[in-house]
Structure formats: structure tokens, C-alpha cells
Amino acid sequence: MCEANAYIEKDGKEELYLENVDILKPEDGKIYMRNLFGEQKFFEGFIKEISLIKHRIILKKD
């Protein structure tokens, strides 16, 4: 499986935002994410880091 968990970095800590992210794409100035279970979220901010080996996406607010 190639899905990853998305985390928001806040005050030097990481909070889980969405598990098992399957699709991640920019859409109208936001980041659209959908997981394996069909749950969808939009994040206003930017991608700080993606680690494919660790299956992690780190997001940060502007």
C-alpha cells in the first residue's frame, strides 16, 4: 500500500489530520485530500514535507 497519514505541524508538534491519504492535489488555492475510506478534506496552507518511505505528509498553515 502507498497511502500516507497527513499531519499538521503546529507549535513544533504534529497533529494527525487525515489517515490513509490516497489522493492529494492542489485545488483552488487549497490542498484536497481523500483517504481510502472516501473521507475528504481541504487544507488551507502548504505542504512542508512528504516522506514516501515513512508514509507521512507534513502540512503547515500559512
C-alpha positions in Angstrom: 0.0 0.0 0.0 1.2 3.5 -0.8 -1.1 5.7 1.3 0.2 8.1 3.9 -1.0 9.9 7.0 -1.3 13.7 6.9 -0.2 15.7 9.9 -0.4 19.5 10.7 2.7 21.0 12.2 1.7 23.4 14.9 3.9 24.9 17.6 6.7 22.4 16.9 4.3 19.4 17.3 2.4 17.3 14.8 -1.3 16.6 14.9 -2.9 13.9 12.9 -5.2 15.5 10.2 -6.2 12.5 8.0 -5.2 8.9 7.9 -4.7 6.7 4.9 -4.5 9.5 2.4 -4.8 8.1 -1.1 -5.2 11.3 -3.2 -3.6 14.7 -2.6 -3.8 17.5 -5.1 -3.9 21.3 -5.2 -7.3 22.7 -5.9 -8.4 26.4 -5.9 -5.5 27.5 -3.6 -6.2 24.7 -1.1 -4.9 21.1 -0.7 -7.6 18.5 -1.4 -7.2 15.1 0.3 -9.2 11.9 0.1 -8.5 8.7 2.0 -9.1 5.1 1.3 -12.5 5.2 3.0 -13.8 8.2 1.0 -13.3 10.8 3.7 -12.4 14.1 2.0 -10.8 17.3 3.5 -9.5 20.6 2.2 -6.4 22.2 3.9 -5.6 25.9 3.7 -1.8 26.0 3.9 1.1 24.3 2.3 3.0 21.0 2.2 6.1 21.3 4.3 7.4 17.8 3.7 6.4 14.4 2.2 8.2 11.3 3.2 7.3 8.4 0.9 9.4 5.9 3.0 7.7 6.9 6.3 4.3 7.4 4.6 4.0 10.9 6.1 2.7 14.2 4.8 3.5 17.2 6.9 1.2 20.3 6.4 1.6 23.8 7.7 -0.7 26.7 7.9 0.4 30.0 6.2 
